[in-house]
Amino acid sequence: MLAVLGVCLPAFAQGYKPSPNERVVPDTYVNTVCGDAPFRVARKGILVVGDSGSVRAVSPYSFSRTGMVRYAQTANAYRDSLGPSVRIFCMPIPTAAAFYVPDSARSHSGDERKGINAMFAALHDSVQAVNIFTILSEHAAEAIYSRTDHHWAPLGAYYAAMHFAEVAGVPFDSLANYDTIVSPGYVGTMYNYSRNILVKQSPEDFVTYIPRNAKYRTFYNIYKLDKKRQKVISETNEQESAFFKMGFLKPESISGAYCVFGGGDYRLIKVKTSVTNGRRLIILKDSFGNALTAYLLNSFEEIHVIDCRYFTQNLRRYVAEHGITDILFANNMAHAQSDKTTNMYMQYLVQ
């Protein structure tokens, strides 16, 4: 059963002021949420943190300086290729490991703050770094990451979108202007990844925020993939459909609740809004980036959501045809430092 609530929480409405120096993430975070919690190492090195009934499953982070620098160099290449008329933003997304690895388990996971700083240090001055590590760390005691899924929770994406909007200089709606949908019994991907029964026995609420006042239309090109789900072999013509796929919030579909944002990764998403500020955004992303769109519907005239694995067009031509003014690199830390991700982004410029 879904519960729909009106929400008016002043803390959510307070704008986060960007640091004068977005390029350095300070070493100030202290894990007060589960710093002293017990943990177990499960399948694939996943850390199962906490007590039965409320455990948190965390994938460890493995720092690659080379990967971080290469991601920055990719953003730099977009700056050079697209010219000064397109603003380029680089917003690496921390994973749950940045905030929820117990102190006694630190040897099992790398330092994501260190990885972000290595990336930001390699950015051209004309590429805008967006540090969301700090705002997320300030809200780590809230449900900003799912306990049973590898994604962040919608609330985490909200705080990230709020900070990005402030850095980008566009309007942003308070969460007080959203309806809250609470879907109980959620167990996400981390049970299948870890195969640890404690994760399965620790369901949580999946909380979705739906804007009340945004006016928009959403269009999709849906990709068909090969048997290995790695290559696009065909795609549909553009078709209009809802952005929020509410069927994923039903009890029988709740394990896929994160797909409520646009239906998943295997598609090109274009959202046309009623905003008239001349700003048209591309989000270059993995699945973490899907949720960002939900909070920018009153911030940009258009939002184009392009996955780091499944885009078939020439991106330079796409930017020109759609009058794109802003590009946001928004990958989680594991995807960001992957050669596959950066190779694909570079391919998009020339294919």
C-alpha positions, 0 to 999 in steps of 0.5 A: 500500500502506498501512503501519499503525504503532504510534506513541509519540512523547513530543513529541506527548504534551506538553500545550501551555499556553495563553498568558495572553493568547490574543488577541495572537499575538506576532511571533516566528515565523521561517521556518527551513523554507524561508525562503531557498528559491527560488520560482516564481509559478504559475497563480492566483498560487500560489507553488511553493517549493523544489526539484524532487521536494520542492516545496511549493505555497502559496496566497498570503493577502490580508489584509482587515481588514474581513473579519477584523472581520466574522468576529469580529462574527459570533462575537459575534452568536452569543454574543448570540443563544445566551446564556451557557449556550453557550460560544463559541470563535473559532479561525481556522486559518492556511493554509500561507502563514503559515509557508512563504512564502520571505523573498524572496516576502513581497510576494506574500502578506499577514501572517496573524498580523496578520489573526488579531490584527485578528479577536481585537481585535474579539471580545467579552470573552465569546467565547474566542479560541483562538490556534493560530498559536503552537503550529503555528509551533512545529511548522512543521518537521514535516509539519503542512501538505501540500506538494501540497494546500491543506489542513493535514495531519492532524498540524496538525489534531492540534496545533490540537485539542490546544490547543483542548481545553486552552483548552476544559478538556476531556480530550485523548488523546495521539497515542501512543494512535493508530495511524498509517497512512502512504499514499504517492504523495499529490498533492493539489489544488494540482497542479490549481490551479497546473498546475505540473508540479513539484507533480505530480512531488513526491508525499508521504506522507499520514499518518492517525492513527486512535484506538485507544481511542475508542468512538463512533458517527457519523451523517450527513445527506448533501446533494445540491447544485445543478449549481453546487454552491452550494445544497442541493436535498435531503438524506438522512434521518440514516444511520449510517456510519463516521467514517473513510472508509478507501477514500480511502487506497487507491492508486487514491483517494489524491488525495482522501485528505483526505476520509478525515475524514467523507467531505467537506463535503456533509453534516451529521456527528454523532458520539456518543461514550462520554464523559460530561462533559456537553459537546456541541460544534458545529464551524462549519467549512470543509474544514479543520475536518473533521480536527479531529473525529478528535482530539476523540472522547475530549473531548466527549459529542457533536460536530456538524460543520456546514459554512459552506456547506451547513446547512439547519436553524435553528441556534438550534433545533438548539442547543436540541434537541441540548443544545449547550454549546460552539460552535467557529468553525474556518475557515481564514483565507481562508474566515474573511474571506469575506463569503460565510462570515459571511453564511451563518453569520448566515443559519443563525441565522434560516433 
